[in-house]
Amino acid sequence: MNKLLMVLLMFGIAGCSNKTIYDTFLIVERNKCAKEPSSTYFECIERTKTSYEEYDRERKEISETQKRIDEGGFQKKHDNHKE
C-alpha cells in the first residue's frame, strides 16, 4: 500500500493526468493478482479490466448523485415521482 501511495504522490507532484494515475493503479493491482492462487487469479484480473473512460463515467455519476443527496435534490426528485 505504501508503494502505491508513493507512486500516486509522485504522479500528482509531476502533474500527470488522472488517466496515467489510473493506469498505474491498474498495473499495481495486476501485479497483486499475480500473487493470488490460481483459483482466484482470473477473478482478480477481471476486476482490473475497467477502462479509464468507464471508470471516469461511473465516478462522475456517483459524484453527481452524492451532490444531489447532499443538496436534498435527490429526495425532492424522488418525491415528485410519487405524485
Sequence and secondary structure as in RCSB ss.txt:
>XXXX:A:sequence
MNKLLMVLLMFGIAGCSNKTIYDTFLIVERNKCAKEPSSTYFECIERTKTSYEEYDRERKEISETQKRIDEGGFQ
KKHDNHKE
>XXXX:A:secstr
 HHHHHHHHHHHHHT  HHHHHHHHHHHHHHHHTTS HHHHHHHHHTT   HHHHHHHHHHHHHHHHHHHHTHHH
HHHHHHH 
